[in-house]
Amino acid sequence: MMRYPFLDLRTVNEPLMAELTAAATRVIESGRYVGGPECEALEADLCRVAGTSHAVGVSNGLDALRLIFKAYIELGRLAPGDEVLVPANTYIASVLAVTDAGLTPVFVDASARTLNMDTDLIERSITPRTRAILTVHLYGRPCYDEAMIEAARRHGLLIVEDNAQAIGATVFDGRPTGGLGDAAAFSFYPTKNVGALGDAGAVTTDDGALADAVRALANYGSERRYENIYCGYNCRLDPIQAAFLRVKLPHLAEENERRRALARVYDTEISNPRVVKPEFTAGSVWHQYTLLIEDRDRFRAYLGECGVGTDVNYPTPPHLQPCYRRYAHLHLPVAEQLSRSVVCLPVSACTTPADAREIAAIINRFN
Ligand SMILES: *Cc1c(COP(=O)(O)O)cnc(C)c1O
């Protein structure tokens, strides 16, 4: 194993082993293996985290996004073929949810400063068919500002948040991500800031009709047993994951503060002129700490030799993936450049501030 591992999930969960085991035992002994009180309690906790009146636990983050778009279609708020603005620099799941619902993604290039959707490009990306913006708070940094709010208001667009990487992040007015727009998707994939011990996700919203539609769609399209109002799916939250998440969620603020402290060390100590550090945004929860460097492969090999684990989020933007050949002609220069130069440093619970100082010193010796 690396001296400074990028991420080791066993180490992350080690301090909570006894509580996680007790949570699993509680579910096993309850006899309630689908839905039930563990799921309901987690949903109540998530309403508090997002500041929303509804939360619906679901199977994973991709399903959370898919169910939001499908629910809007069932409710007549969106129709197949409608255009949804999506950031060009994102994880593929954001885009898969749009296309899976029969909607048309319109890629908005990234800002070289925030690495998120360049909100100055929103207005010119809007056509008469545009109905929604899917904003992704990538790397834990919120993507929500006046330009986005104003464009959504002027054109009557829905704002859907992909909050998979930013649970607990806050924006300019102090509000948390997950409660900013019309609906939000959360992922509790094990590597996220709050990770389950398997797959899990959630939808948050203040819209009761949307929450009901998402819950029904995730349960075969049914609200009442053996009555199917939609052609639905089985995308329910597993109660054993809900029980694990109820152990993890109380540590959210502490976890995000720990990440902020590591990011602060990197920000103050890394001084190598060959690397570009991320903007030190207030409110970011640093799901990833991203550097940009021209010579990425040699840099990563050097760090690996020095015992520093790194990752690349992401080496290929969605529009250049084989499954999206139909978008391969698009020219999204900032996202394409980011995919060639981005590298993620360790910010997990495996890394201490002293480790981060040592990693910064190693980076400063690279030439
Ligand atoms: C992880 C992630 C998802 C998908 O979540 P899963 O739970 O893995 O399905 C979606 N969007 C972003 C930005 C993610 O990081």
The ligand as a Tripos MOL2 file, in Angstrom:
@<TRIPOS>MOLECULE
LIG
   15    15     1     0     0
SMALL
NO_CHARGES

@<TRIPOS>ATOM
      1 C1        -21.2510    9.4190   -7.8590 C.3       1 LIG1
      2 C2        -21.9200   10.3600   -8.7680 C.ar      1 LIG1
      3 C3        -23.1640   10.0780   -9.3650 C.ar      1 LIG1
      4 C4        -23.8030    8.7310   -9.3200 C.3       1 LIG1
      5 O1        -24.0420    8.2370   -8.0590 O.3       1 LIG1
      6 P1        -24.1180    6.6330   -7.8500 P.3       1 LIG1
      7 O2        -24.6440    6.5030   -6.4630 O.co2     1 LIG1
      8 O3        -22.7430    6.1100   -8.0170 O.co2     1 LIG1
      9 O4        -25.0690    6.0950   -8.8640 O.co2     1 LIG1
     10 C5        -23.7630   11.0600  -10.1110 C.ar      1 LIG1
     11 N1        -23.1820   12.2570  -10.2960 N.ar      1 LIG1
     12 C6        -21.9920   12.5640   -9.7690 C.ar      1 LIG1
     13 C7        -21.4180   13.9190   -9.9930 C.3       1 LIG1
     14 C8        -21.3110   11.6190   -8.9980 C.ar      1 LIG1
     15 O5        -20.1100   11.9330   -8.4830 O.3       1 LIG1
@<TRIPOS>BOND
     1     1     2 1
     2     2     3 ar
     3     2    14 ar
     4     3     4 1
     5     3    10 ar
     6     4     5 1
     7     5     6 1
     8     6     7 2
     9     6     8 1
    10     6     9 1
    11    10    11 ar
    12    11    12 ar
    13    12    13 1
    14    12    14 ar
    15    14    15 1
@<TRIPOS>SUBSTRUCTURE
     1 LIG1         1 GROUP 0 **** ****
